[in-house]
Every structure is written in C-alpha cells, then in structure tokens.
C-alpha cells in the first residue's frame, strides 16, 4: 500500500539491508511478485512501483522548470510539436530497489513506439537516487536524465471510457532497456504486466484533460506507490 517515501525507506528498504550488492542485483532487482488484478473502469492504478515526483496539469507549451530541473514542455516529452492538449502529468521514479514491472492503469489497447533521445549524450539517474536513499531528499535539480535517456511512448485506448491517454517510459543511460511483454496493438486487462523496465527509471502517466471527466487525485507528491495496487486517480 502507498506510504510516504521516508516511511518506505524506514520499512520496506530497511528490510533489504541484510542483502549484499550481489543479491540486490541478481535477486531483489529482478523480482516479479504475483499481484491480483482489480477491474474498476473509473480508477487509474499506478503503472509502476516508485515515488511520485509530481502531479500537475500542464499546457502543451508550458515550461515547468520547477518540477523537472529545466525547461520542459509536453511537446518535449512527446517529441511532437503538433501535440496540442492540456494534460495531467504524473511522474513516478523507480529506484533500484523497486519492482521494475510496468502495469497498465486501465484496461485497453496499447500501441507503443521508441522515441529517439533528445540529445546524443545519456544522463544517469543515479544522482537523484543517491539523494533519495542516502539523504532522504527528493532533488529535482538532478532530473536532467529526462532530457537524455531513451524513451518509449505508450498510447492506451480505453474502450470502456472511450478515452485515449499515454505513458512514457524512461530507462537509465547504463541500460536503455524497456521490453514490452506483448506486441503493439494488443488488449491488456487493468493491472496486466505491460513491460519490463531496467534500473533506475521513470514512468510518466499523461492524461489529456477531457470535459467529460473530473480527475480526482488520490495520492500526494512524495508517496511511494505500487503498480496495480495503489490508485492514483478516480474519475
């Protein structure tokens, strides 16, 4: 269940202190625990285990320096100058200690594609993670990796809601790996395992604002959530 990240560090993370780095790397990191599926069309479950960095409505051209460490827009995120929708964006940071299985927030068809890096030089995520685990602080100024690392965009078409939304997967520069478990265009049940993403990574849930729906945020920034278990949004 969701808990504030400092509480998560004092409970779940503390239990892993008995593992050496070999066990953490070969056993803990690659774990894929069984999770029951919960079907609720009016709920968006978390797509990933990790810490909520931000939750904010953003215009396509709006610069949001304060939440990502530098100038950033939705058009940058999608690498699409024609993107013209105001969106609710929720960023979840996966630490090395989190389960790295991405799950689908609602039932729907998933279409995905790789996005090229914005720049040729990769940026590691280790600086943000080091601050988090050692100093128990979330330092957004260390989030430059969002502009360098490989990305994969998922377009999710939800028939039950007649609604389309997106997820962007950002993988660490040391690995640059996000492996989908089904081919593009396949249907997934809510909570299904969607992909495997490696090492310190981030998943951004991007929900275009729709006058038919009112998005109610159920978590706060800084909460540690689990994929397919914790609800982020109720409509």
Residue, then its C-alpha position, 0 to 999 in steps of 0.5 A: x500500500x502507498x506510504x510516504x517515501x521516508x516511511x518506505x525507506x524506514x520499512x520496506x528498504x530497511x528490510x533489504x539491508x541484510x542483502x549484499x550488492x550481489x543479491x540486490x542485483x541478481x535477486x531483489x532487482x529482478x523480482x516479479x511478485x504475483x499481484x491480483x488484478x482489480x477491474x474498476x473502469x473509473x480508477x487509474x492504478x499506478x503503472x509502476x512501483x516508485x515515488x511520485x515526483x509530481x502531479x500537475x496539469x500542464x499546457x502543451x507549451x508550458x515550461x515547468x522548470x520547477x518540477x523537472x530541473x529545466x525547461x520542459x514542455x509536453x511537446x518535449x516529452x512527446x517529441x511532437x510539436x503538433x501535440x496540442x492538449x492540456x494534460x495531467x502529468x504524473x511522474x513516478x521514479x523507480x529506484x533500484x530497489x523497486x519492482x521494475x514491472x510496468x502495469x497498465x492503469x486501465x484496461x485497453x489497447x496499447x500501441x507503443x513506439x521508441x522515441x529517439x533521445x533528445x540529445x546524443x549524450x545519456x544522463x544517469x539517474x543515479x544522482x537523484x537516487x543517491x539523494x533519495x536513499x542516502x539523504x532522504x531528499x527528493x532533488x529535482x535539480x538532478x532530473x536532467x536524465x529526462x532530457x537524455x535517456x531513451x524513451x518509449x511512448x505508450x498510447x492506451x485506448x480505453x474502450x470502456x471510457x472511450x478515452x485515449x491517454x499515454x505513458x512514457x517510459x524512461x530507462x537509465x543511460x547504463x541500460x536503455x532497456x524497456x521490453x514490452x511483454x506483448x506486441x503493439x496493438x494488443x488488449x491488456x486487462x487493468x493491472x496486466x504486466x505491460x513491460x519490463x523496465x531496467x534500473x533506475x527509471x521513470x514512468x510518466x502517466x499523461x492524461x489529456x484533460x477531457x470535459x467529460x471527466x473530473x480527475x480526482x487525485x488520490x495520492x500526494x507528491x512524495x508517496x511511494x506507490x505500487x503498480x496495480x495496487x495503489x490508485x492514483x486517480x478516480x474519475 
